[in-house]
Amino acid sequence: MMSLLVSLPPDADLTPSLAILAQHRRDLDIFAGAKENKEDLPACVDVAVELVKLFDQIIGRKPYPSMSGPDKSNMVYMIMTFRDRMAAGLGRVYSYVLEEKGGRSVKTLWKTASVTMIDPTALAHLSEFVTDNIDEAGRSWVVERLTAVGFHMMRAVECVLRQYKTLITGQGFSFVDKRGTTQYQGFGTLVNDLNARLEDLQKNKQPFGRLELVIGILRPLSKLYRDPLSHPELNKLDEGDAKLAFEQGITAINTMVQDAIAGGTHFQVPHTAGVKF
């Protein structure tokens, strides 16, 4: 912005630069309107408000957007003031340094975990519930809420596992108890049902697709789910647990969905296009 202001003569037609000026105006307006900035950086907000007014004056000038000599001097002065007040104020603002996790950038984990981590062939078959929880697990990892990483990732994995188990065994994942209350099979029970199906297929020398691989991926997650996540009296997850939950969870989801799409005689119920996991 500074180089643009210095290089342009007063009263020049700024129409070619209108998009740049408008973007700076929007950025300053957003900054000035943020509640946190009003509380933590009031002096900076005051200058930002005045800069927005000046941008409005320049952009709205007829017959074309232009900046007079006084406008230019005023703009440079206010920008320098804004910079100095920001430099002085930021030291008093609480900040948190975010670092990449597991070789994945902050941007990837914060904004696009499900889109980036899930194979495109599987992503199209996932429900919004699953992708939302994958995304939340990624954001939790970035801010080091490690138990939350496991919680959200396991919600996503279990949702996919329920549908996968139904397709593999032909049996549901819920039942009604004697009191008439619907109960749901736990994670470990679902995995055990898969294992029973695998043993039956192996015994009869029938193909089993990726079922054995799926079970091997789910076993560590089953232990994680059965212990720290299911029992609040136990220790919270550490960095290694969170990494295991996230990476193993992504692998489990990819593998189950891809196996279902590929199909095979090991499925009692073939996957139907359009059905979400």
N, C-alpha and C positions, 0 to 999 in steps of 0.2 A: 504493500500500500504506500509506504513512504517513497519508494523509488518512483512510483506512478505520480505522486503529488509533486515531487521535486521536478520531474522531467516535463510536466505539462505547463504551458504558459497560462496565465490568468485568462478567463473568459473563453477558453477553448471549448469546442463542441465535444462533450464527453460521451456522446451516444455510443461510439465504438467500445467504450469502457463501462457502459451502463450495467452489464451483467456482473462485473467485478464489484462495482460500487454497491449494487443491490445486495450481493452476497455478504459483503462486509457489514452492511446495514442490518441484515437479518441476524448475523452472528452476534452483533452488539446488542440487538434487541432481546435475543434469547438470553444472553448473559445478564442483562439488566433485569430481566423478569424472573430469574431463578431465585427461589426463596432462600436457598443456601447462600447465594452471593449477597443477597440483601442483608443477611444476618452476619456473614463473616467478612465481607469486603464492601461495606457501605460506601466508602470513599471512591472505590473503583466504579461502583454502580452509578454514582452521581455523574461521573465523567462519561460513562457509557451512555447514559440518558441524553446528555447534551450532544454527544457525537451522533446519536440517532437523529436528533432534531436537525443537526447540521446536514447530515446526509439527505434527509427528507427535503430540506431547502434546496440543496444542490440538484438532486434528482428531479425535483418538481419544477425547476426553473424553466421559463419559456423564453424564446421559442425552442430551446434545446437545453439539455442538462449542461450546466457550466458552473465554474467556480471562480468567483471574483478574487482579486488580490487579498482583501481582508479575510475572505472565506479560507483561502489557502493558508494564510498565516495562523488563523484560528484553528484550522484542522491540524496543522503540524504541532501547534502548542498543546492541544488537547490529547493528541496521540502520545506525545512525549510524557504528558502528565499521567495518562492512563498507564503507560508502561512503568513509570516510576512508582505509582501507587500499587500496581500489581506486584512489583518486586518487593516492596515493603510489606505488603499484606500477606503474601503467600506463606511467609515464614510463620504466621500465626494460625494458618489453616491446617487442620488435621489431614494428612495424606497417607495413602497406602500404596506401596510399590507392588505391582502385580508382576509375577514371573511366569515364564512358560512352565508347563508341567508335562512330564513324559515326552519331551521333545516336541510338544505341540504349542503353538503360539497362543498368547492371551486372546487375540482376536478370534482364533479358531474355536477355542473352548468357550468363550463368552458369547459369541454370536452364531456360530454355525456348526456346533458339535455334531448334531444328527446328520445334517446335509453332508458334512465333510467326512465323518467317520463311517457312516453306513454305506455299503455298496449300493450304487444306484438301482441295481436290479432288485434289491431287497427293500430299499427306501419307499418305493411306490406302494408296497404292500403293508406298510406300517400305519397303525392308527395314530391319530393326533395325540392320544394319551401317551403312547410309547415315545414319540419324537419329543414331546414336551418334557418328559422326564429325563430323556437323554440330554437335552439341552440344559435342564436345570442341574443335572449332575456335573456337566462341564463347567457351568458357572460356579457351582459350589467348590469345585476343585481349585479354580483360579483364586478364590478368596480363602482357601484353606479351611473350609467347613467340611472336614474329611468324613465325618460320620454321615453328613447329608449327601455326600457323593455316593456312598454305598446305599443309602436309603432310596434315592431317586433312581439310581441305576438298577437296583434290584426290583423296583416296581416295574420298570420297563421290561426287564428280562422275564419276570414272572408272568406278565401279561402275554408276552409272546409264547412262553413255555406252556401256558394253559391251552392255547390254541394248537400248538404243535403236538402236545400230548393227546388232545382230542383226535387229531388227524391220524396219529400213529396207532393209537389203541382203539379208536372208535368209541371211547367212553368219555363222559364229561368229567369236570373237575369240581363238581359240587354235589351235595346230597342234603336231604332233609332229615334232621334228627328226630328223636321220639317226641320232642316238644313242638315239632312243626317248624323249627328254625332252620333256615338254609345255612349250611356250613360249607367251607371251601377247603379243599386239600392244601396242605402246606407245601412249601417248595421241595422239601426232601421227599415227601410222598410222591410228588409228580415225577421227580427224577427216578425214584425207585420203580415206578410204573413203567417208565421208559426202559429201565434196565431189565425188567421182567420180559418186556416185549423183545428186547435184543436177545436175551438168552433163549427165548423160544424160537426166534428166527435162526440163530446159530445152531441150535439143536437139530432143527429140521433142514439145515444147510440151505437156507433161503437167503437171498440178497437183503442187505439191510442199509444200503445207501450210506448216509453220513451219520446214522444214528449212534454208532459207537463213538465217533468223534464228538458229537453233541454231548453225550453223557460225560466224556472225559473233560470237556470244557466246563460243564455245569457242576461237577463234583466240588471243586474249590469254592465256587460261589455258594453251593449248598451249605458248606461248613461255615462260611462267613455269615450267611443269612441265619443259620441256626444259632450261632453263638452271639457275637457282639450286637447284631442288629435286632435280634428278637428278644434279647434280655437286657433291659436297661441297667441292671445292677453290674453288668460286666463293663470292662474298659471300652472307651470310645475307640473308633478306628484311627490308626496312625497313617502316615503317608504311604507306607507300603500296602496297607489294606485298601486304601482309597485307589491306589494305582491298579491293584489287582481287580477290584470291583469294576472300575471303569473300563480297563482294557479287555479283561476277560468277558465282561458284560457285552461290549461291542462285538467281540468275536462270537459269542454265543448267539446273539440276535442275528447277525449275518448268516451264520451257519444254519440255524434252524429254518430261517425263511428261505434261504437258497435251496435247502434240501426239500422243503415242501413244494417249492416251485418246480424243481426238477422232477419230483414225483417218484414213483416206484412201487413195487409190490409190498414193501414194508409198511406202507400207509394203508390202514384199514379204510380211511375216508380220504379220497383224493382232494387236494386243494382246489377250490373253485375260484376262478378269476374274479376279482372285485371284492373278495372277502378280506378284511383287514385283520392283522394280528394285533 
